[in-house]
Amino acid sequence: MDVNALLERFLKNRVLTHVLFWLVLIFLYTQVFFNYGDFYVSFVNSIVLFPAIIGAAYWLTYYQIPKFIETKRYWRFAGSWLLSAYFFTVMARLATIYISEPILGTDQPLPNMWATVLISPDRLIRNYLMSVYIGPLIMASIKTVRWNLEAKKREERLEHEKQKAELNFLKAQIHPHFLFNTLNNLYTLTLQKSDEAPKTVVKLSEMLDYMLYQCNDKVVPISKEIQLINNYIDLEKLRYGERLDLKFEVNIDDQKSPIAPLILLSLVENAFKHGASGSVKKAIIRIKVEVTNNQLSVVVFNSKPVVVQNDQTNFKAGIGVSNIKRQLELVYPEKYTLTTEEEEETYRVELKIILQEL
């Protein structure tokens, strides 16, 4: 069996970890804290105190700290701790008098023993407070550190799930007009019994399969993203026909270079929505993708109509470049640059990313 797996299973067993903790603590008390030079004497003096030590430890760790410290009721904690400290030191003193001293033959009977113990807080503090509370302080410290680590892990897990949900939401925002227009074009081709209809179905099917099922991984080979863009461009060409002047250049030194899915498609789709959609003249779109030594460079240029389009779908405001920026912030924090240049009739966006396994 794997040692790490065995250790993890052991640490998850609370009973075993607590037993181990107290065995180690008994050893420390006997060999370090109460080392009288005689193992038997040290062991008896130590073990007799342990009911008080164990009681103080669990009371402090599982009641006082969660109830008062974590809720910032410090004065109540102070009052509670003083009362409990008095109780457990009295318990330790009485255990010493009535158990360890008779066993070791060092008992010295005193009149009114109970009263003497109860009204001697100075002796309790001097002789028993530290002895009783070394163990509880160690236990509380370990437990507090563990609670903090678990809380941090929970926060990181929640933040990761939040980012994952947000990223999935952003990925899902492929412009619905694209699907709507592609289906319309497919319907027209079907009526015309065009040979392009089956090809269109295949390309659309490949795109949907990729976006719905293959984009769940953090990264994909860039070759798949390029194929997705090619399919997208081919389907958009059906829509715009001769009204589209498009060039797509690809120069990649490693087709397996890892990249977060759908970021490139968002840039290309943005060019069509800003440029070709609504243009009365021939729309110009230039796309260039380069990868050299895991350095990605993408430049997308498009012409755009002078007349501002009525954005009824809030694409520019709600999806567009702001969507792309948010995806980059989630996936490639501090590892990308995104610049845009907008003129009256042109729009250019350049993206550079340091690619790596996420």
C-alpha positions in Angstrom: 0.0 0.0 0.0 1.2 3.5 -0.8 2.8 5.2 2.3 1.2 8.5 1.6 -2.3 7.0 1.2 -1.8 5.1 4.5 -0.7 8.2 6.3 -3.7 10.2 4.9 -6.1 7.5 6.1 -4.5 7.5 9.5 -4.7 11.3 9.8 -8.4 11.2 8.8 -9.1 8.8 11.7 -9.7 11.2 14.6 -9.6 8.5 17.3 -6.2 7.3 16.2 -4.7 10.8 15.8 -6.0 11.8 19.3 -4.6 8.6 20.8 -1.2 9.2 19.1 -1.2 12.8 20.3 -1.8 11.8 24.0 0.8 9.1 23.8 3.4 11.6 22.5 2.4 14.1 25.2 2.7 11.5 28.0 6.2 10.8 26.7 7.1 14.5 26.7 5.7 15.0 30.2 7.6 12.0 31.5 11.0 12.6 29.7 11.0 16.4 29.4 8.6 18.4 31.6 8.6 16.2 34.7 11.9 14.4 34.4 13.0 13.7 38.0 15.8 11.4 37.0 13.7 8.4 37.9 11.4 7.1 35.1 8.9 5.6 37.5 8.5 8.8 39.6 8.3 10.9 36.5 5.7 8.6 34.9 3.5 8.5 38.0 3.6 12.3 38.5 2.8 12.8 34.9 0.1 10.2 34.4 -1.8 11.3 37.5 -2.2 14.8 36.1 -3.5 13.6 32.7 -7.3 13.6 33.6 -7.0 17.3 34.4 -4.8 17.9 31.4 -7.1 16.1 29.0 -10.2 17.8 30.4 -8.6 21.2 30.1 -7.4 20.5 26.6 -10.8 19.5 25.2 -12.6 22.2 27.1 -10.3 24.9 25.7 -10.0 23.6 22.2 -13.6 22.5 21.4 -15.6 24.8 23.6 -13.9 28.0 24.8 -12.0 28.9 21.6 -14.9 28.2 19.1 -17.5 29.8 21.4 -15.6 32.9 22.6 -12.4 33.5 20.6 -13.8 32.9 17.2 -16.9 35.0 18.0 -14.6 37.7 19.4 -16.1 37.6 22.9 -12.8 38.0 24.6 -13.9 39.1 28.0 -16.2 36.1 28.3 -13.3 33.9 27.2 -11.1 35.4 30.0 -13.8 34.8 32.6 -14.5 31.3 31.4 -10.8 30.4 31.2 -10.1 31.7 34.8 -12.9 29.6 36.2 -11.9 26.5 34.2 -8.2 27.0 35.0 -9.0 27.1 38.8 -11.2 24.0 38.5 -8.5 21.9 36.6 -5.6 23.0 38.7 -7.6 22.1 41.9 -8.3 18.7 40.2 -4.6 18.2 39.4 -3.6 19.2 43.0 -6.1 16.8 44.6 -5.0 14.0 42.2 -1.4 14.6 43.3 -2.3 14.5 47.0 -4.6 11.5 47.0 -3.0 9.4 44.2 0.6 10.1 43.2 1.9 11.0 46.7 0.5 7.8 48.3 1.8 5.7 45.5 5.3 7.2 45.7 5.2 7.3 49.5 5.7 11.1 49.7 2.3 12.0 51.1 2.2 14.4 54.0 -1.3 14.5 55.6 -2.4 18.0 56.5 -5.5 19.0 58.5 -8.3 20.4 56.4 -6.7 19.3 53.2 -9.6 20.2 50.9 -9.9 23.7 52.4 -6.1 24.2 52.1 -6.2 23.3 48.4 -9.3 25.4 47.6 -8.0 28.6 49.2 -4.4 28.4 47.9 -4.7 29.9 44.4 -1.1 31.2 44.6 0.2 27.6 45.0 -2.1 26.3 42.3 -0.7 28.9 39.9 2.9 28.4 40.9 2.9 24.6 40.9 0.1 23.4 38.6 -1.1 26.0 36.1 1.8 25.6 33.6 1.9 21.8 34.2 -1.8 21.4 33.4 -2.0 23.9 30.5 1.1 22.9 28.5 -0.8 20.1 26.8 -4.0 22.1 26.1 -2.0 24.9 24.6 -0.2 22.5 22.3 -3.4 20.8 21.3 -5.2 24.2 20.8 -2.3 25.5 18.7 -2.3 22.4 16.4 -6.1 22.5 16.1 -6.1 26.2 15.3 -3.5 25.8 12.6 -5.4 22.8 11.2 -8.7 24.8 11.2 -7.1 27.7 9.5 -5.6 25.5 6.8 -8.9 23.8 6.2 -10.7 27.2 6.1 -8.1 28.4 3.5 -8.6 25.2 1.5 -12.4 25.7 1.6 -12.0 29.3 0.5 -9.6 28.3 -2.3 -12.0 25.5 -3.4 -15.0 27.9 -3.4 -13.0 30.5 -5.3 -11.9 27.9 -7.8 -15.5 26.7 -8.3 -16.7 30.3 -8.6 -14.1 31.0 -11.3 -14.8 27.7 -13.1 -18.6 28.6 -13.1 -17.8 32.1 -14.4 -15.5 30.8 -17.0 -18.0 28.2 -18.2 -20.6 31.0 -18.4 -18.3 33.1 -20.5 -17.5 30.2 -22.8 -21.3 29.6 -23.2 -21.8 33.1 -24.6 -21.1 32.3 -28.3 -23.3 34.7 -30.1 -26.7 33.1 -30.8 -27.0 34.9 -34.2 -24.2 32.7 -35.5 -26.2 29.5 -34.8 -29.4 31.1 -36.0 -27.9 32.2 -39.3 -26.0 29.0 -39.9 -29.2 27.0 -39.5 -31.0 29.4 -41.9 -28.2 28.9 -44.4 -28.4 25.2 -44.0 -32.1 25.3 -44.5 -31.6 27.2 -47.8 -28.9 24.9 -49.0 -31.2 21.9 -48.2 -34.0 23.4 -50.3 -31.6 24.0 -53.1 -30.3 20.4 -52.7 -26.8 21.9 -52.7 -23.7 19.7 -52.2 -22.6 22.2 -49.5 -25.5 21.1 -47.2 -23.8 17.9 -45.9 -20.5 19.7 -45.4 -22.3 22.5 -43.5 -23.9 19.9 -41.2 -20.5 18.2 -40.6 -18.8 21.5 -39.8 -21.6 22.7 -37.4 -21.6 19.3 -35.8 -17.9 19.3 -35.2 -18.1 22.8 -33.7 -20.9 22.0 -31.3 -19.3 18.7 -30.3 -16.0 20.5 -29.6 -17.6 23.4 -27.7 -20.0 21.3 -25.6 -17.9 18.2 -24.8 -14.2 18.8 -25.6 -13.8 22.2 -24.0 -14.2 20.9 -20.4 -10.4 20.5 -20.1 -8.3 23.4 -18.9 -6.2 23.4 -22.0 -6.5 21.8 -25.5 -3.9 21.5 -28.3 -3.9 24.7 -30.3 -4.5 22.6 -33.5 -8.1 21.9 -32.2 -8.7 25.7 -31.8 -7.4 26.3 -35.3 -9.7 23.7 -36.7 -12.6 25.3 -34.8 -11.8 28.7 -36.2 -11.6 27.2 -39.7 -15.0 25.6 -39.4 -16.4 28.9 -38.0 -14.9 30.8 -40.9 -16.3 28.4 -43.5 -19.8 28.6 -42.0 -19.6 32.4 -42.0 -18.5 32.4 -45.6 -21.8 30.8 -46.5 -23.5 33.7 -44.9 -21.6 36.6 -46.4 -20.4 35.0 -49.7 -18.7 37.6 -52.0 -19.3 40.4 -49.4 -16.4 39.0 -47.4 -12.6 39.6 -48.0 -10.9 37.3 -45.5 -7.4 36.1 -45.0 -6.4 33.6 -42.2 -2.7 33.0 -41.6 -1.4 30.4 -39.3 2.3 29.9 -38.3 2.7 27.4 -35.4 5.9 25.7 -34.5 4.2 23.1 -32.3 0.6 21.9 -33.1 0.3 20.5 -29.5 0.9 23.8 -27.8 -1.6 24.0 -24.9 -4.1 26.8 -24.9 -7.3 27.5 -23.0 -10.3 26.7 -25.2 -12.5 29.2 -27.0 -10.4 32.3 -26.4 -9.3 32.6 -30.0 -12.8 31.9 -31.3 -14.1 34.8 -29.2 -11.6 37.1 -30.9 -12.6 35.9 -34.4 -16.3 36.0 -33.6 -15.9 39.6 -32.4 -14.3 40.6 -35.7 -17.4 39.3 -37.6 -19.8 41.0 -35.3 -18.0 44.3 -35.4 -17.0 44.1 -39.1 -19.0 41.9 -41.5 -22.4 42.1 -39.7 -24.3 45.1 -41.0 -21.6 46.2 -43.5 -23.0 47.3 -46.9 -19.6 47.2 -48.5 -17.2 44.3 -48.8 -16.0 43.5 -45.3 -12.3 43.0 -44.7 -11.1 40.6 -42.0 -7.5 39.6 -41.5 -6.5 37.0 -38.9 -3.0 36.0 -38.1 -2.0 33.3 -35.4 1.6 32.6 -34.5 3.1 30.4 -31.9 6.9 30.4 -31.3 8.5 28.8 -28.2 5.2 28.8 -26.4 4.6 32.5 -27.1 1.3 33.1 -28.8 0.6 36.1 -30.9 -2.9 36.8 -32.4 -3.7 39.8 -34.5 -7.3 40.3 -35.8 -8.1 43.2 -38.0 -11.5 44.0 -39.4 -13.2 46.9 -41.3 -16.4 48.2 -39.8 -19.3 50.2 -41.0 -19.2 53.9 -40.5 -22.8 53.9 -39.3 -23.0 52.6 -35.7 -25.0 49.4 -35.5 -28.0 49.1 -33.1 -26.7 46.4 -30.7 -30.0 44.9 -29.7 -28.3 41.9 -28.2 -25.9 43.9 -26.1 -23.1 41.9 -27.6 -20.6 44.7 -27.6 -21.5 45.8 -24.1 -21.9 42.5 -22.5 -19.9 39.9 -24.4 -17.3 41.3 -26.9 -13.9 42.3 -25.7 -14.9 42.6 -22.1 -15.8 38.9 -22.2 -12.4 38.0 -23.7 -10.6 40.1 -21.1 -12.4 38.4 -18.2 -11.5 35.0 -19.6 -7.9 36.0 -19.9 -7.8 37.3 -16.3 -9.2 34.0 -15.0 -7.0 31.7 -17.1 -3.8 33.7 -17.8 -3.4 36.2 -15.0 -0.3 38.4 -15.6 0.7 36.2 -18.6 -1.1 38.1 -21.4 -1.3 41.5 -23.1 -4.4 42.6 -25.0 -4.4 45.8 -27.0 -7.0 47.3 -29.2 -6.9 50.0 -31.8 -10.2 51.5 -33.1 -10.6 53.9 -36.0 -13.7 55.2 -37.6 -13.7 52.4 -40.2 -11.3 49.8 -38.8 -10.8 47.8 -35.6 -7.6 45.9 -34.6 -7.0 43.7 -31.6 -3.7 42.0 -30.7 -3.3 39.3 -28.1 -0.1 37.9 -26.7 0.0 35.0 -24.2 2.7 33.0 -22.6 1.3 29.5 -23.1 1.8 26.9 -20.4 0.1 23.9 -18.9 -2.5 25.2 -16.5 
